[in-house]
Amino acid sequence: NAGVTQTPKFQVLKTGQSMTLQCAQDMNHNSMYWYRQDPGMGLRLIYYSASEGTTDKGEVPNGYNVSRLNKREFSLRLESAAPSQTSVYFCASLGDPLTDTQYFGPGTRLTVL
Amino acid sequence: AQTVTQSQPEMSVQEAETVTLSCTYDTSESNYYLFWYKQPPSRQMILVIRQEAYKQQNATENRFSVNFQKAAKSFSLKISDSQLGDTAMYFCALMDSNYQLIWGAGTKLIIKP
């Protein structure tokens, strides 16, 4: 049982390049989330998916797109990376919200030059 | 808008001492959940403790306990018999009715030998 996995762990991009961050969970959770964490701040929600086939914007969606490929996988795409997107990105999933909490992946450290 | 505020950017205590981390929040919802997460240098987000707003009894988890004051919208974390492994960033978070987490900026806790 791997929980939530993310790839890659580290990435360096040049301004204008594109990339996709991958996330997968094996806990059969309905809801999945993408966050970014900047120094001195808590996590900020980029996008979330309440269930397979649905996605919604969070607090900071500009410059990102997401795909809920199936129940297990939720990817985050940067179409044209900017230095302001340098951050640590976390994926999370949620089981039963009445009894459970969000489980987090190990994070991806992204640097945009 | 819902907010979570952690007023202590950094705290430092001696090993074996007791330390209390503060958290206040603002929400208009009647049913919500509160969490404390720990983030060690490994970057992994680890759930410390969870509190349902409708429960008056304070949650406890081994050396970790909370003081939940619903009327004051306060949710502090007490760590007893602190250990070197407790050194980490600690984040307070609020889960709303959409099952999204709103995060505080975090408190850096240092346990000194």
HADDOCK unambig.tbl for C-alpha pairs under 7 A between the chains (distance, minus, plus):
assign (segid A and resid 40 and name CA) (segid B and resid 105 and name CA) 6.35 0.50 0.50
assign (segid A and resid 41 and name CA) (segid B and resid 105 and name CA) 4.39 0.50 0.50
assign (segid A and resid 41 and name CA) (segid B and resid 106 and name CA) 6.80 0.50 0.50
assign (segid A and resid 42 and name CA) (segid B and resid 103 and name CA) 5.36 0.50 0.50
assign (segid A and resid 42 and name CA) (segid B and resid 104 and name CA) 5.44 0.50 0.50
assign (segid A and resid 42 and name CA) (segid B and resid 105 and name CA) 4.30 0.50 0.50
assign (segid A and resid 42 and name CA) (segid B and resid 106 and name CA) 6.10 0.50 0.50
assign (segid A and resid 43 and name CA) (segid B and resid 103 and name CA) 6.01 0.50 0.50
assign (segid A and resid 97 and name CA) (segid B and resid 99 and name CA) 6.72 0.50 0.50
assign (segid A and resid 104 and name CA) (segid B and resid 45 and name CA) 6.07 0.50 0.50
assign (segid A and resid 106 and name CA) (segid B and resid 43 and name CA) 6.73 0.50 0.50
assign (segid A and resid 106 and name CA) (segid B and resid 44 and name CA) 5.20 0.50 0.50
